[in-house]
Amino acid sequence: MEEVRSALSDGEWHRMHPLTPLLRGGLFLLVVIGIVVANLRERLVALFIPDFSDEGEVPGDPVDYVLSNNLLLVAGLALLGTLVVLTVIFWVSWRFHTFRITGDDVEVRTGVFFRTHRRAPLDRVQGVNLTRPLVARLFGMAKLEVIGAGLDSNVKLEYLSTSNSETIRADILRLASGRRLGEASAAEGAVDAGSRVHQAANLVSAGITGIIEGEDLEAAEVESVVHIPAGRLAASRVLSTSTLGLLAFLAVVIVGAVIGEPWVLFAFVPALLGFGAYWVRSFVRSLRYSIAPTSGGVRITFGLFTTVSEILPPGRVHAVEVRQSLMWRPFGWWSIAVNRISGRAMTDAGTDQLTSVLPVGTRADVERVVRLLLPALPEDQLALVFEQGILGPAPGDPYATTPRRARVFRPLSWRRNGFLLTPDALFLRRGFIWRALGVFPLARMQSIRISQGPVDRALRVANLTANVVSGTVTTTVGVVDRDDALRAFEDAAQGIVAASAGDRTHRWAR
């Protein structure tokens, strides 16, 4: 049986876009441009704004030095030689930067003197991101990042034409899912090896099937299930925890200035600039947000200048957390984060954008996104997410909460602080001021842990932890009844084995 694939995933080595070295060497070019501008700033000012330039020669201007010493020919040859050397370096770099997609792996080779060969097994692909930085978009280019199942295991294909990157992403997802040719491919040995007519018919059939499959996967743009107005997004950034921190710092600065310590005003300026940069960056990054189901998984797109389009295949979500801050409560806004294997370190600045799947949304938005992220969760358990989970407790609350004897450790949230175990998932509910509900599919959990300190043992309470891949989702709920935690421990151990044995979401198209 043979997977449907394009010519770019035929198992042979292919080269990246010819302009790849130029974009990958962007930092070097910026440094060169900066040096040139720094040395010619007076001449540039005189060229574009003559009224602001000083009369006479500009001391230290390299152009004047070349002209006054009759070195124009030498300077021209030096510039030409530099361009030739850079062109050769870029060409050699491009020649040695290749990739191939086989039936088992995605591989990339780079380097001339020091060679690097990276491989991502298709059966461990956690997602495929298509990123289009602003400069690359001007040239009609994009880069792919194949997310692996280990730390620093991602394989990057940078850069490709936008059309080729979409085609390759569709191929990788199709191969990773196990999608096969149906009637277009006959069983091994069923076709006479000497029959060219049958071989040609099979090739034509496979080509037609490939065109159809490709259109099903990527060509038809699926409408987003969530639409975030820019006003709501801006307001959510203003009404954030970081804004509270800035206001608290401003209050300290004002108090310091009043009591005769004006130097604290200088400390406020860097903090204000840093907060402003963070606010603008998070706002711009969340613009043009969309999330929609596709045949290859959940497609998440965001970003105004640098656009990121991520495909999250089924079975790759290890935890989902719905959050709501106190300032968002009057507006009925929530956000959603997930724990997933990103192939990056937690200190990587790009990791955060892979964990936040809904920056801000209404209840209807949250319900639609949760259904996309947790398709295996039965419909009757979705009520546990909102009615009893996020908004709860409601009458008939099924969650095991903090017992009366330990409420002193959860004076505000003891009614909400608790957990619920079902045959499909573990729900962890916590928080009174900042509400949060974590949902952990049993099929994705590695294990469950109970821990106690000396005070916990005296009060017969315990802490319950779901062991999943690391991320921003809180995986522990504390101060719950010990006996309830022990029962959940035993039931979860059996439930994890049963759910894992029956899970087929990681091979969604076999």
Disulfide bonds with the S-S distance in Angstrom:
none
